Amino acid sequence: MIAHSKIHARRLLSPNDKEIRTVSSLQNECFGFSWGFDALKQLVTTENVLTLLANTPHRENSVGYLMARSLHDEAEILTMGVQAPCRKMGIGTILVMECRMWAQEKRVSNILLEVEEFNYAAQRVYEKCKFDHVGRRRCYYSTYRNDMTDALILRATLTTKNGQ
Ligand SMILES: CC(C)(COP(=O)(O)OP(=O)(O)OC[C@H]1O[C@@H](n2cnc3c(N)ncnc32)[C@H](O)[C@@H]1OP(=O)(O)O)[C@@H](O)C(=O)NCCC(=O)NCCS
């Protein structure tokens, strides 16, 4: 668990229904939609899936979440968000750094993710967490005005303690 300035990102080892509802509600707040309780429940209980919730001392409920999945020696960040009033406090960075630590423990070599080309806030978080731009998927996202935008593919390369 990473704790920084009293912000905690904790791993949910076997998430209960209340915690799954929290993830669903945070995803809804951050993106305007959620994958839904049943889909999230199936995902969070899948082997090799990481679910993180972030808390601050000033708020009773969790304020941020991250989900990632590992397969062989690669991991992918599936979704991440921080409640609007709690942004720019370092919570997104803490979530991604905790995910890096989890991936390192699993001896994963790379973490990949897709981010919308104009999502500068998320790009800044990933840049701080040492992700590099390695590709682009054209017309990957559809905006609320039905425009299409690209996804940038970012990758973090991890090293194990002995440098391999
Ligand atoms: C992206 C998101 C998770 C960032 O969370 P956060 O807790 O605000 O991130 P941090 O506080 O760790 O910020 C990290 C850096 O990004 C910068 N940053 C954050 N939001 C920013 C913004 N809107 N504009 C410019 N820079 C921003 C911070 O200033 C900080 O940089 P610094 O340390 O140099 O000052 C949050 O904005 C969010 O939930 N957005 C909606 C959902 C989303 O886009 N998820 C990611 C999908 S890939």
The ligand as a MOL file (V3000), in Angstrom:
LIG
                    3D

  0  0  0     0  0            999 V3000
M  V30 BEGIN CTAB
M  V30 COUNTS 48 50 0 0 0
M  V30 BEGIN ATOM
M  V30 1 C -6.7730 11.8750 -14.8170 0
M  V30 2 C -7.0590 11.9580 -13.3330 0
M  V30 3 C -7.2220 10.5430 -12.7910 0
M  V30 4 C -5.8820 12.6560 -12.6280 0
M  V30 5 O -6.0400 12.4980 -11.2380 0
M  V30 6 P -5.3630 13.5370 -10.2150 0
M  V30 7 O -5.5520 12.9460 -8.8570 0
M  V30 8 O -5.8860 14.8840 -10.4340 0
M  V30 9 O -3.8330 13.4870 -10.6600 0
M  V30 10 P -2.5880 14.0620 -9.8180 0
M  V30 11 O -3.0820 14.9830 -8.7560 0
M  V30 12 O -1.7570 12.9110 -9.4010 0
M  V30 13 O -1.8310 14.9290 -10.9170 0
M  V30 14 C -0.6330 14.5230 -11.4980 0
M  V30 15 C -0.1070 15.6520 -12.3520 0
M  V30 16 O -1.0340 15.9790 -13.3770 0
M  V30 17 C -1.3560 17.3530 -13.3060 0
M  V30 18 N -2.7570 17.5170 -13.6410 0
M  V30 19 C -3.8110 16.8990 -13.0910 0
M  V30 20 N -4.9490 17.3540 -13.6510 0
M  V30 21 C -4.5870 18.2840 -14.5670 0
M  V30 22 C -5.3050 19.1060 -15.4550 0
M  V30 23 N -6.6500 19.0630 -15.5150 0
M  V30 24 N -4.6140 19.9270 -16.2650 0
M  V30 25 C -3.2710 19.9600 -16.2230 0
M  V30 26 N -2.5090 19.2100 -15.3820 0
M  V30 27 C -3.1820 18.3820 -14.5640 0
M  V30 28 C -1.1260 17.7260 -11.8650 0
M  V30 29 O -0.9350 19.1240 -11.7210 0
M  V30 30 C 0.1160 16.9310 -11.5600 0
M  V30 31 O 1.2630 17.5150 -12.1330 0
M  V30 32 P 2.3730 18.2360 -11.2130 0
M  V30 33 O 2.7420 17.2560 -10.1480 0
M  V30 34 O 3.4470 18.5360 -12.1620 0
M  V30 35 O 1.6690 19.4290 -10.6550 0
M  V30 36 C -8.3670 12.7680 -13.0600 0
M  V30 37 O -8.2490 14.0100 -13.7020 0
M  V30 38 C -9.6260 12.0690 -13.5370 0
M  V30 39 O -10.1990 11.2680 -12.8210 0
M  V30 40 N -10.0900 12.3830 -14.7660 0
M  V30 41 C -11.3130 11.7800 -15.3170 0
M  V30 42 C -11.1400 10.3010 -15.6070 0
M  V30 43 C -9.9310 10.0410 -16.4950 0
M  V30 44 O -9.6320 10.7710 -17.4280 0
M  V30 45 N -9.2330 8.9260 -16.1950 0
M  V30 46 C -8.0430 8.5110 -16.9230 0
M  V30 47 C -8.4130 7.7750 -18.1550 0
M  V30 48 S -6.9760 7.1410 -19.0070 0
M  V30 END ATOM
M  V30 BEGIN BOND
M  V30 1 1 1 2
M  V30 2 1 2 3
M  V30 3 1 2 4
M  V30 4 1 2 36
M  V30 5 1 4 5
M  V30 6 1 5 6
M  V30 7 2 6 7
M  V30 8 1 6 8
M  V30 9 1 6 9
M  V30 10 1 9 10
M  V30 11 2 10 11
M  V30 12 1 10 12
M  V30 13 1 10 13
M  V30 14 1 13 14
M  V30 15 1 14 15
M  V30 16 1 15 16
M  V30 17 1 15 30
M  V30 18 1 16 17
M  V30 19 1 17 18
M  V30 20 1 17 28
M  V30 21 1 18 19
M  V30 22 1 18 27
M  V30 23 2 19 20
M  V30 24 1 20 21
M  V30 25 1 21 22
M  V30 26 2 21 27
M  V30 27 1 22 23
M  V30 28 2 22 24
M  V30 29 1 24 25
M  V30 30 2 25 26
M  V30 31 1 26 27
M  V30 32 1 28 29
M  V30 33 1 28 30
M  V30 34 1 30 31
M  V30 35 1 31 32
M  V30 36 2 32 33
M  V30 37 1 32 34
M  V30 38 1 32 35
M  V30 39 1 36 37
M  V30 40 1 36 38
M  V30 41 2 38 39
M  V30 42 1 38 40
M  V30 43 1 40 41
M  V30 44 1 41 42
M  V30 45 1 42 43
M  V30 46 2 43 44
M  V30 47 1 43 45
M  V30 48 1 45 46
M  V30 49 1 46 47
M  V30 50 1 47 48
M  V30 END BOND
M  V30 END CTAB
M  END
